[in-house]
Amino acid sequence: YLKKSVLELGGSDAYIIDSEVDIDNAIQKTLASRILNSGQSCIGAKRIIVHKDIFDLFTSKFKKELMLYGITNESFHKIAPLARKDLRDEVHQQVSASISEGALLEMGGFIPEGSGYYYPPTLLVNVDEHMTAFKDEIFGPVFSMIQANSWDHAIQLANNTPFGLGAAIFSKDEEKARNAAERIIHSGSCAINDYVRSDPRLPFGGIGVSGFGRELASYGLLEFTNIKTICIGH
């Protein structure tokens, strides 16, 4: 049988943080995107690409906010466990591999004692495009900070992935951000000064190994509709 299909296969969404940015908004929106569902979200902020001019400041402030979610064996008051033991083990293996490849562990990165498949909010900095945390989709509360030398470098890093589900750009220059979102960033959706989410009014789906076809909105309604053409001659 020939079957029409729509595939949504996950992603490794890039969140670009420009040098001229509302840092507090960028931190809050990026954190909310990634902490959602304990990081088990296909459209979470998985690669946080920050301009070098604000990298240290952004990372420092981000860490302070992330610490509110609990990082000890006893305190996971704002974050839920992962779905299964094998999934938590995979996340931890990816984090450990990234550290062995040169990423710096700022917080988290351990399997806590006790019941439930909890994994602490984990912050990796100085991640580059050769590391597991950059190349793979990590399906847990792991924040990978990547330093960009310039705006163009940030775009290049964002597009250096086989995935293409979502992306986000945080910048005070909305014209520059909109041009990148519309014409340069390779993804099925791109948010500006906000985080990526699905909305029944908007088509949702990806490109590349993130899949094909669209869910939601009128496009989703038509994906599984056979369209018949009728022509009448006069």
C-alpha positions in Angstrom: 0.0 0.0 0.0 1.1 3.6 -0.6 0.5 5.6 2.6 0.7 9.3 3.0 2.7 10.2 6.1 3.8 13.1 8.3 6.9 12.5 10.4 8.0 14.6 13.3 11.3 13.1 14.4 12.8 15.4 17.0 15.3 18.2 16.8 18.3 20.0 18.1 17.0 23.5 18.2 19.4 26.4 18.2 18.7 29.5 20.2 20.9 32.4 19.0 21.6 35.1 21.6 22.8 38.3 19.9 25.3 40.8 21.5 22.5 43.5 21.6 19.8 41.7 23.5 17.4 41.9 26.4 19.4 39.4 28.5 16.8 38.9 31.1 14.1 38.1 28.6 16.5 35.8 26.6 17.4 33.9 29.8 13.8 33.5 31.0 12.5 32.3 27.6 15.4 30.0 26.9 15.2 28.5 30.4 11.5 28.0 30.1 11.9 26.3 26.7 14.5 23.8 27.9 13.1 23.0 31.4 9.7 22.2 30.0 8.8 18.6 30.6 12.2 18.1 32.2 13.9 18.7 28.9 11.9 16.0 27.2 10.7 18.2 24.4 11.5 18.0 20.7 11.4 21.9 20.4 13.5 22.6 23.6 16.4 25.0 23.5 19.1 22.4 23.0 22.0 24.5 21.5 22.3 27.9 23.1 24.6 30.0 20.9 25.7 33.2 22.6 27.7 36.1 21.1 31.2 36.2 22.7 30.7 39.8 23.9 28.1 38.7 26.4 28.9 35.1 26.8 30.4 35.3 30.3 27.6 37.6 31.6 24.8 35.5 30.0 26.2 32.2 31.3 26.7 33.6 34.8 23.2 35.0 35.1 21.8 31.9 33.5 23.4 29.7 36.0 22.0 31.7 38.9 18.5 31.2 37.5 19.0 27.5 36.8 20.1 26.9 40.4 16.6 27.7 41.5 15.5 24.3 40.0 17.5 22.3 42.5 20.8 20.5 41.9 21.2 18.3 44.9 20.3 14.7 45.6 17.5 15.8 47.9 16.1 18.8 46.1 14.2 18.4 42.8 11.3 20.6 43.8 10.7 22.2 40.4 11.6 19.4 37.9 10.0 16.1 37.2 11.8 12.8 36.5 12.6 11.5 33.1 10.3 8.9 31.5 12.4 5.7 31.9 15.7 4.5 33.3 17.3 3.8 29.9 16.5 7.3 28.8 18.1 8.9 31.8 21.2 6.6 31.3 21.4 7.8 27.7 21.3 11.5 28.7 24.0 10.9 31.3 26.2 9.1 28.7 25.8 12.0 26.3 26.8 14.5 29.1 29.8 12.3 30.1 30.9 12.0 26.5 30.7 15.8 26.0 32.8 16.4 29.1 35.4 13.9 27.9 35.4 15.8 24.6 36.2 19.1 26.3 33.0 20.6 27.5 33.1 22.2 31.0 30.5 21.1 33.5 29.2 24.0 35.5 26.5 22.2 37.4 24.5 19.0 37.5 25.8 16.1 35.4 25.2 13.2 37.9 22.7 10.5 38.6 21.1 11.2 42.0 20.3 8.6 44.6 16.7 7.6 45.4 13.7 6.5 43.5 12.5 8.0 40.3 14.5 8.6 37.2 15.5 12.2 38.1 18.3 14.0 36.3 19.5 17.4 37.6 19.5 20.5 35.5 22.9 20.4 33.9 24.9 23.2 32.5 27.7 22.6 29.9 29.8 25.5 28.7 32.4 25.9 26.0 30.6 23.3 23.9 31.7 23.3 20.2 30.5 21.7 17.0 32.6 18.6 17.4 31.0 17.5 20.7 28.2 15.1 21.4 26.1 17.9 23.1 26.2 19.9 19.9 25.7 17.0 17.4 23.1 14.9 19.2 19.7 15.5 20.5 19.8 15.3 24.3 16.4 14.5 25.6 16.7 15.8 29.2 17.4 19.0 31.2 20.8 19.7 29.7 21.8 23.2 28.7 24.7 23.5 26.2 26.3 26.9 25.9 28.2 27.6 22.7 30.2 30.7 22.1 29.9 32.5 18.7 32.5 34.9 17.5 30.1 37.0 15.4 26.5 37.1 14.1 27.5 35.3 11.0 29.3 32.7 13.0 26.2 32.2 15.2 24.1 31.6 12.0 26.7 29.1 10.7 26.6 27.2 14.0 22.8 27.2 14.1 22.6 25.7 10.7 25.4 23.1 11.3 23.0 20.3 12.1 21.1 17.6 10.2 18.0 18.5 12.3 15.6 21.3 11.4 12.6 21.5 13.6 12.7 24.9 15.3 15.0 27.7 16.2 14.9 31.0 18.0 16.7 34.4 17.8 17.0 36.9 20.6 18.1 40.4 19.4 17.1 44.0 19.8 17.6 44.4 16.0 14.3 42.8 15.0 14.8 43.6 11.3 18.1 41.6 11.3 16.5 38.8 13.3 13.5 38.6 11.0 15.7 38.5 7.9 17.7 35.6 9.4 14.5 33.8 10.4 12.9 34.1 7.0 15.8 33.6 4.7 18.8 32.1 6.4 17.9 29.8 9.4 17.2 26.2 8.3 14.2 25.1 10.4 10.5 24.5 10.1 9.8 27.4 12.5 11.7 30.2 14.1 10.8 32.4 17.0 12.1 35.9 17.6 12.6 37.1 21.2 10.5 34.2 22.4 10.7 30.4 22.5 9.4 27.9 20.0 6.1 26.3 20.7 3.3 24.5 18.9 0.0 26.3 18.4 -3.1 24.9 16.8 -3.4 28.0 14.7 0.0 27.6 13.1 1.6 24.8 11.0 4.1 22.8 12.9 6.9 20.5 11.5 10.5 20.3 10.4 13.0 19.8 7.7 16.0 17.5 7.3 16.1 14.5 9.7 13.5 16.3 11.8 10.9 15.0 9.3 8.5 16.3 6.7 4.9 17.4 6.4 3.0 19.7 8.8 0.6 19.3 11.7 -2.0 21.8 12.9 -3.6 24.8 11.1 -5.1 24.5 7.7 -1.9 22.9 6.4 -2.4 20.0 8.9 -6.0 19.6 7.8 -4.9 19.2 4.2 -2.0 16.8 4.8 -4.2 13.7 4.6 -6.8 15.1 2.2 -7.0 13.8 -1.3 -7.6 16.8 -3.5 -9.6 16.2 -6.7 -9.3 18.6 -9.7 -12.4 19.1 -11.9 -12.0 20.9 -15.2 -14.9 21.8 -17.4 -14.3 22.7 -21.0 -16.4 25.4 -22.9 
